[in-house]
Amino acid sequence: MQNKGVIKFAAVILTLLSLYALSFTFFANKVESDAKEYAKGDPEKERIYLDSMSSQPVYPLLGHTYQYVKEREIQLGLDLKGGMNVTMEIDLSALIRSLANNPDDANFNQALKNAQNRLKTSQEGLVALFVQEYEKLSPSGKLATFYSTKENAAELKLDATNAQVKTFLDKQANSAVERSFNILRTRIDKFGVTQPNIQLQEGSNRILVELPGVTDKERVRKLLQGSAKLEFYETFENQEIFPLIQNINNILAAKQPKEEAKPAVKSADSLAKAGNKPALLSAKKDTVAKDSAAASAALAKSNPLFALLAPATFQGANGQQGLRPGAVVGYANQRDTAKINAIFAEQDIKAVIPPNVKLMWGVKAISETDKVFELYAIKATGLNGEPALEGDVISNARDDFDQKGNPEVVMVMNSEGAREWKRITAAAAGSAQSEEDNKSIAIVLDGMVYTAPRVSGEIPNGVSSISGNFTPEETKDLANVLKAGKLPAPAKIVGEYVVGPTLGKESIDKGLASSVAGLLVVLLFMLFYYNRAGWIANLALLANLFFLIGVMASLGAVWTLPGIAGLVLTIGMAVDANVLIYERIKEELESGKSLRLAVADGFSNSYSAILDSNITTLITGVILMVMGSGPILGFATTLVIGIICSLFTAIFISRLVLDQKVEKGQNVPFSTPFTKKLFKGSTFDFVKERKKFYIISSIIIIAGIISIFTRGFSLGVDFQGGRTYVIEFQKEISTLEVRNVLTEAFENDAPEVKSYGNGVRVTTDYLITDEGADTEKIVENKLNEGLKKLNAPYEIKDAQKVGPTVANDIKTSAIYAVLLAILAIFIYIFIRFRRLEFGLASIVALAHDVLVVLAFFSLLNGFVPFSLDIDQSFIAAILTVLGYSINDTVVIFDRVREYLNDNRNKNESMGTIINNALNSTLSRTVVTGMSTIFVLIILFIFGGEILRGFSFAMLIGVIVGTYSSLFVATPVVVEFMRKKEGNKN
């Protein structure tokens, strides 16, 4: 093999990168282990320890902090960690109404209603459907009469066409979705969840939110569905508020035991001198060392507030410390903000804070490296602490550049807002002769200060420019914030998935058990079948797993339970490339070649089959990645990375080790006495017997079709919509008992109840179309009300909700994914083999595999003791089966192509060539099939109830895929060739 040095260098680099990516998890776990030991079972002490370590270096040599390594450790999905997954949908119907000032026009409102009904089954967006429906009801109607308002005049004229109105509405809808995304992201960042994930689903008005470890479902729902509240406040200067902050510190210090209390800071000057002292600032960066802890404790006794909140000071030109001008009155670590809020909420402290003073935190940390936030002094008005101006006066806001090319935000107010804005800015600007008395106006969203620009002068016309040290991205975010109070586009929850922590732990245990068991089975099988060469294949397999996990960690990919299933499946499929190479080497050895030449020719002659077979599997994996989400995306990611890593290890690592042994003159047997003659000289006439297998397949498919039309399928909640709950009881309860009590609780709306592991799974569409704010709570109360009548302790371990529109979209996307996979594979086969017959045969075989698996799922539904739901996991299994099946078929096609190009086979019929190809690759087909089937059996047994239906679909699919490669796909080529050439085989 040429370029051995390059391959070794690449392997070393990949190993080092994988070790580096995995090391973050090691050091994060080490810190957390130390925290548990330090806390000795006290959760609060453990949390304080971890908070104190967030900015401390914990990574040797490189000095990475705990926060840095924690953000880069291996991430676990909700199904492994527990937590809440929510799909938010932005209500564009409210936006469409609001942009038109909520008209009473009958055609307008009926068109919007019709569009909402069509949306449940259509793939088009609400805006397009609304325009279509309006044009049906009012063929000559002009939508511009509703939307060409004073606020929209700059973007939409009164004579605009309906197509132009549609473009305008699409732009506003996209802006509303992006705006909601930014607001939700900020809210979630403040929620305090470790490793939250929020994704805008491209091309839709949906946002996916994942919150690991969350248990308070109601709090999450209120947080996510609350309307954005934009407000403008006048502010106090730091010098005005400092005496109040100092007084609060004194009150707190006075509460301390007298013998330990020290004099509090008495003046601004003394604070200015002490404000930047290392002792005071270091209190924000505690360590758990005894001396540091003692110093922090002493500081907290003498200056309880200033130990948490550093005053906003600066060093003047004369070298003296002074209070920084502006509305910022202090700085605090994120971990201390809750403690400071609690101090301000104490009754005796609240009593000294004037009613018009509000203390609010900035929305972002002052730097990317430190989690330090600013505290602003806000001036409220009125008896109830109202803002100077509400955000609904904003008519437009956009990011722009000033005359010098610096980023800025241009904000436009309506006439009512402009009048009030003139008064507020005049008061904040102070004297026109001096800039020293210019004050700030705070822009506040959801109680967080986004910015507080100083006012340079009165703004009379409602058009303002906000400039500063902004980046273009920051001005875009600020413009979105300002538009948040403009037009209502409320976000509603249309999908929800809650996983209990106990179920997550069980999933991890079962996932690890199935991975280890599957790995051991494959390793032993390779040793049994390939003797000493099996050790080399096993080395490549272990390297493949190591690289796979390392690459996943470096990419920040999230491990899910289906992702672990993808890992287990990769174990089975990764041996395929080695099997192809080894079987080819065995053929070369049998032809009389030396071991050195057999190895070289075996590798070179198998490259084509290896690449073709893996690329076709890769196609289905990529389609899954593009069209899947959540756990399915995790499965697809694992599968795709696993395929790429297996190619590298099988082709290069195995070759390096084999060449090294050959160069040393070592004998490397490729079979054991038992397997040496296995499949050797096989002469089965696949072509002659093909019609018998056509009949067998036809019987299964026809029976399946009859069953599908008569019995149907058991659709998962993500395909039919509704809510599903996994409930575990501490004693045996029949599904009939559960169904009876819940039918009564759900007002005679009978749920579907199935056995599920040690408990039951309940699926119901009760109130699924009700969009009330308290609907989820009502349904949960009804559920618990019914379950309590069983007088058996229970735990709801898993809960999922999918709205009807989401279910329809998922179902449609799944159908498209399968059809797209078949089409993509057909195109690839046709391009690679240059024969239409091969492409058509592959479509027949893939359609055969899908229909047979569907037939089994319909025929066996209700007769096996586990769920056979058709859901997203099933579609993932189907697509993987398609990839596996065509992988098998392509290897045979590749051998057929080789025989067709071989002059020795020129006079043989197509039937004979295909028989020879099938028999010569039979050992590879069986070995790969057996290793994959072994792994899937392990996954089926040990993977747990969640993966049982998925692994069953995979198991049936792999068996059917292997069968179709031998008895359907390649023999069908004969039928197409016979029709084309007119010869009979």
MODAQUI-V160733 format. One record per residue. N is the residue number from 1. SS is DSSP state (H for helix, E for strand, L for the rest). NEAR is the number of other ideal C-beta (glycine too) atoms within 12 Angstrom. Layout:
BEGIN
N;SS;NEAR
N;SS;NEAR
END
This chain:
BEGIN
1;L;26
2;L;12
3;L;12
4;H;19
5;H;12
6;H;14
7;H;23
8;H;20
9;H;15
10;H;21
11;H;30
12;H;17
13;H;17
14;H;28
15;H;22
16;H;18
17;H;20
18;H;30
19;H;21
20;H;24
21;H;29
22;H;28
23;H;28
24;H;32
25;H;30
26;H;23
27;H;31
28;H;33
29;H;20
30;H;22
31;H;34
32;H;25
33;H;18
34;H;22
35;H;30
36;H;19
37;H;16
38;H;25
39;H;20
40;L;13
41;L;11
42;L;14
43;H;13
44;H;15
45;H;19
46;H;23
47;H;22
48;H;24
49;H;30
50;H;31
51;H;31
52;H;34
53;H;36
54;L;36
55;L;29
56;L;28
57;E;20
58;L;33
59;L;26
60;L;12
61;L;10
62;L;15
63;L;14
64;L;28
65;E;27
66;H;34
67;H;34
68;H;26
69;H;33
70;H;30
71;H;21
72;L;28
73;L;33
74;L;35
75;E;33
76;E;35
77;L;41
78;H;43
79;H;45
80;H;36
81;H;36
82;L;33
83;E;39
84;E;43
85;E;41
86;E;45
87;E;38
88;E;41
89;E;41
90;E;40
91;L;32
92;H;39
93;H;36
94;H;28
95;H;36
96;H;44
97;H;30
98;H;28
99;H;39
100;L;33
101;L;20
102;L;19
103;L;23
104;L;12
105;L;21
106;H;14
107;H;25
108;H;33
109;H;24
110;H;21
111;H;35
112;H;38
113;H;22
114;H;25
115;H;34
116;H;30
117;H;20
118;H;24
119;H;33
120;L;25
121;L;18
122;L;21
123;L;21
124;L;22
125;L;31
126;H;40
127;H;37
128;H;27
129;H;31
130;H;43
131;H;37
132;H;26
133;H;32
134;H;38
135;H;25
136;H;19
137;H;23
138;L;22
139;L;12
140;L;12
141;L;24
142;L;26
143;L;40
144;H;29
145;H;24
146;H;35
147;H;40
148;L;25
149;L;26
150;L;20
151;L;31
152;L;31
153;L;18
154;L;16
155;L;25
156;L;31
157;L;18
158;L;18
159;L;13
160;L;24
161;L;20
162;H;31
163;H;19
164;H;23
165;H;36
166;H;30
167;H;22
168;H;34
169;H;42
170;H;27
171;H;22
172;H;34
173;H;33
174;H;26
175;H;33
176;H;38
177;H;35
178;H;27
179;H;41
180;H;42
181;H;34
182;H;35
183;H;43
184;H;43
185;H;30
186;H;31
187;H;37
188;H;32
189;H;28
190;L;27
191;L;29
192;L;24
193;L;29
194;L;27
195;L;30
196;L;34
197;E;34
198;E;30
199;E;24
200;E;26
201;L;28
202;L;16
203;L;17
204;L;31
205;L;40
206;E;35
207;E;39
208;E;36
209;E;43
210;E;43
211;E;38
212;E;32
213;L;26
214;L;35
215;L;22
216;L;17
217;H;28
218;H;23
219;H;19
220;H;33
221;H;29
222;H;19
223;H;33
224;H;44
225;H;33
226;L;24
227;L;26
228;L;40
229;L;23
230;E;37
231;E;35
232;E;46
233;E;41
234;E;39
235;E;42
236;L;36
237;L;30
238;H;36
239;H;28
240;H;25
241;H;35
242;H;36
243;H;26
244;H;28
245;H;44
246;H;34
247;H;23
248;H;38
249;H;41
250;H;29
251;H;27
252;H;32
253;H;29
254;H;22
255;L;21
256;L;25
257;L;11
258;L;11
259;L;7
260;L;15
261;L;21
262;L;23
263;L;17
264;L;29
265;L;33
266;L;19
267;L;19
268;H;26
269;H;18
270;H;22
271;H;36
272;H;31
273;H;21
274;H;30
275;L;37
276;L;25
277;L;22
278;H;15
279;H;22
280;H;35
281;H;27
282;H;24
283;H;37
284;H;35
285;H;33
286;L;32
287;L;26
288;L;26
289;L;17
290;H;12
291;H;13
292;H;21
293;H;21
294;H;15
295;H;23
296;H;30
297;H;19
298;H;21
299;H;34
300;H;32
301;H;28
302;H;29
303;L;39
304;L;36
305;L;44
306;L;42
307;L;39
308;L;38
309;L;42
310;E;42
311;E;46
312;L;35
313;E;34
314;E;21
315;E;15
316;L;13
317;L;7
318;L;9
319;L;11
320;L;16
321;E;25
322;E;24
323;E;34
324;L;29
325;L;26
326;L;34
327;L;41
328;E;41
329;E;47
330;E;46
331;E;37
332;E;39
333;E;35
334;H;30
335;H;29
336;H;35
337;H;32
338;H;20
339;H;27
340;H;35
341;H;24
342;H;17
343;H;33
344;H;33
345;H;16
346;L;20
347;H;12
348;H;17
349;H;27
350;H;19
351;L;15
352;L;22
353;L;27
354;L;20
355;L;16
356;L;25
357;E;31
358;E;36
359;E;42
360;E;38
361;E;41
362;E;37
363;L;33
364;L;27
365;L;24
366;L;23
367;L;13
368;L;11
369;L;13
370;L;23
371;L;31
372;E;31
373;E;35
374;E;38
375;E;43
376;E;38
377;E;41
378;E;41
379;E;35
380;L;27
381;E;24
382;L;12
383;L;8
384;L;10
385;L;22
386;E;21
387;L;34
388;L;35
389;E;37
390;E;26
391;H;35
392;H;27
393;H;31
394;E;40
395;E;33
396;E;32
397;E;38
398;E;29
399;E;30
400;E;26
401;E;19
402;L;17
403;L;9
404;L;9
405;L;10
406;L;20
407;E;26
408;E;30
409;E;37
410;E;28
411;E;43
412;E;33
413;E;35
414;L;29
415;H;17
416;H;18
417;H;34
418;H;26
419;H;19
420;H;27
421;H;35
422;H;26
423;H;23
424;H;33
425;H;37
426;H;23
427;H;25
428;H;36
429;H;29
430;L;22
431;L;15
432;L;13
433;L;10
434;L;11
435;L;16
436;L;14
437;L;20
438;L;28
439;L;35
440;E;40
441;E;41
442;E;44
443;E;43
444;E;41
445;E;40
446;L;32
447;L;28
448;E;34
449;E;39
450;E;42
451;E;38
452;E;40
453;E;33
454;E;27
455;L;34
456;L;24
457;L;21
458;L;22
459;L;32
460;L;18
461;L;18
462;L;31
463;E;26
464;E;39
465;E;32
466;E;39
467;E;26
468;L;20
469;L;13
470;L;25
471;L;16
472;H;17
473;H;13
474;H;25
475;H;31
476;H;25
477;H;31
478;H;41
479;H;35
480;H;36
481;H;41
482;H;44
483;H;40
484;L;42
485;L;36
486;L;35
487;L;40
488;L;28
489;L;38
490;L;30
491;E;40
492;E;36
493;E;43
494;E;40
495;E;42
496;E;44
497;E;41
498;E;39
499;E;41
500;L;32
501;H;25
502;H;21
503;H;37
504;H;33
505;H;21
506;H;33
507;H;40
508;H;30
509;H;20
510;H;33
511;H;40
512;H;23
513;H;23
514;H;39
515;H;36
516;H;23
517;H;27
518;H;42
519;H;33
520;H;23
521;H;32
522;H;45
523;H;30
524;H;21
525;H;34
526;H;41
527;H;27
528;H;25
529;H;39
530;H;41
531;L;24
532;H;24
533;H;40
534;H;32
535;H;27
536;H;37
537;H;46
538;H;36
539;H;30
540;H;42
541;H;44
542;H;27
543;H;32
544;H;43
545;H;36
546;H;32
547;H;39
548;H;44
549;H;32
550;H;29
551;H;33
552;H;38
553;H;32
554;H;26
555;L;23
556;L;19
557;L;33
558;E;38
559;E;41
560;L;47
561;H;48
562;H;47
563;H;47
564;H;47
565;H;51
566;H;55
567;H;41
568;H;49
569;H;54
570;H;49
571;H;44
572;H;48
573;H;50
574;H;52
575;H;50
576;H;52
577;H;45
578;H;48
579;H;48
580;H;45
581;H;44
582;H;43
583;H;43
584;H;37
585;H;40
586;H;38
587;H;28
588;H;26
589;H;27
590;H;20
591;L;15
592;L;11
593;L;19
594;L;17
595;H;28
596;H;25
597;H;18
598;H;30
599;H;36
600;H;24
601;H;23
602;H;40
603;H;34
604;H;21
605;H;28
606;H;40
607;H;25
608;H;24
609;H;42
610;H;41
611;H;25
612;H;37
613;H;44
614;H;42
615;H;30
616;H;48
617;H;49
618;H;37
619;H;39
620;H;45
621;H;40
622;H;29
623;H;36
624;H;45
625;H;28
626;H;24
627;H;31
628;L;37
629;L;41
630;L;38
631;H;41
632;H;42
633;H;34
634;H;40
635;H;46
636;H;45
637;H;40
638;H;47
639;H;48
640;H;40
641;H;37
642;H;46
643;H;43
644;H;31
645;H;39
646;H;46
647;H;36
648;H;32
649;H;39
650;H;42
651;H;35
652;H;35
653;H;39
654;H;47
655;H;38
656;H;32
657;H;32
658;H;39
659;H;26
660;H;21
661;H;23
662;H;26
663;H;16
664;L;13
665;L;11
666;L;19
667;L;16
668;L;32
669;L;24
670;L;36
671;L;29
672;L;19
673;L;11
674;L;12
675;L;27
676;L;18
677;L;14
678;L;22
679;L;25
680;L;18
681;L;13
682;L;22
683;L;15
684;L;23
685;L;23
686;L;40
687;L;36
688;L;20
689;L;20
690;H;31
691;H;20
692;H;17
693;H;30
694;H;25
695;H;15
696;H;21
697;H;31
698;H;19
699;H;17
700;H;30
701;H;30
702;H;18
703;H;23
704;H;31
705;H;20
706;H;16
707;H;26
708;H;23
709;H;14
710;H;13
711;L;20
712;L;21
713;L;30
714;E;30
715;E;31
716;L;34
717;H;41
718;H;42
719;H;31
720;H;28
721;L;33
722;E;35
723;E;44
724;E;43
725;E;43
726;E;38
727;E;40
728;E;30
729;E;28
730;L;14
731;L;14
732;L;15
733;L;30
734;L;18
735;H;26
736;H;16
737;H;23
738;H;38
739;H;29
740;H;21
741;H;31
742;H;37
743;H;24
744;H;22
745;H;30
746;L;34
747;L;17
748;L;14
749;L;25
750;L;22
751;L;36
752;E;32
753;E;33
754;E;34
755;E;28
756;E;32
757;L;26
758;L;22
759;E;35
760;E;39
761;E;39
762;E;46
763;E;43
764;E;36
765;L;26
766;L;34
767;L;27
768;L;34
769;L;21
770;L;21
771;L;23
772;L;16
773;L;19
774;L;16
775;H;26
776;H;36
777;H;19
778;H;21
779;H;35
780;H;29
781;H;19
782;H;30
783;H;38
784;H;23
785;H;18
786;H;33
787;H;35
788;H;18
789;L;20
790;L;31
791;L;13
792;L;21
793;L;15
794;E;28
795;E;23
796;E;30
797;E;34
798;E;41
799;E;38
800;E;43
801;E;41
802;E;39
803;L;36
804;H;30
805;H;35
806;H;39
807;H;36
808;H;25
809;H;36
810;H;40
811;H;31
812;H;22
813;H;30
814;H;35
815;H;22
816;H;21
817;H;36
818;H;36
819;H;24
820;H;24
821;H;43
822;H;36
823;H;23
824;H;34
825;H;46
826;H;31
827;H;21
828;H;34
829;H;39
830;H;21
831;H;17
832;H;26
833;H;33
834;L;15
835;L;24
836;H;20
837;H;33
838;H;40
839;H;33
840;H;26
841;H;39
842;H;48
843;H;35
844;H;35
845;H;47
846;H;46
847;H;32
848;H;39
849;H;50
850;H;38
851;H;32
852;H;40
853;H;46
854;H;36
855;H;32
856;H;35
857;H;40
858;H;31
859;H;29
860;H;26
861;L;29
862;L;21
863;L;14
864;L;19
865;L;17
866;L;29
867;L;39
868;L;36
869;E;36
870;E;37
871;L;39
872;H;43
873;H;44
874;H;44
875;H;47
876;H;51
877;H;51
878;H;45
879;H;54
880;H;54
881;H;50
882;H;48
883;H;49
884;H;54
885;H;50
886;H;50
887;H;53
888;H;52
889;H;52
890;H;47
891;H;47
892;H;49
893;H;43
894;H;38
895;H;40
896;H;42
897;H;28
898;H;27
899;H;29
900;H;28
901;H;17
902;L;18
903;H;10
904;H;13
905;H;22
906;L;13
907;L;11
908;L;21
909;L;22
910;H;35
911;H;28
912;H;26
913;H;33
914;H;45
915;H;34
916;H;31
917;H;40
918;H;42
919;H;30
920;H;35
921;L;42
922;H;32
923;H;33
924;H;46
925;H;45
926;H;29
927;H;39
928;H;46
929;H;37
930;H;30
931;H;45
932;H;44
933;H;34
934;H;35
935;H;44
936;H;43
937;H;28
938;H;34
939;H;45
940;H;33
941;H;24
942;H;30
943;L;42
944;L;38
945;H;33
946;H;40
947;H;44
948;H;36
949;H;43
950;H;49
951;H;47
952;H;35
953;H;45
954;H;46
955;H;36
956;H;38
957;H;45
958;H;44
959;H;29
960;H;44
961;H;48
962;H;40
963;H;34
964;H;47
965;H;49
966;H;39
967;H;38
968;H;45
969;H;50
970;H;48
971;H;42
972;H;39
973;H;44
974;H;39
975;H;27
976;H;25
977;H;29
978;H;21
979;H;17
980;H;15
981;H;17
982;L;8
983;L;15
984;L;13
985;L;26
END
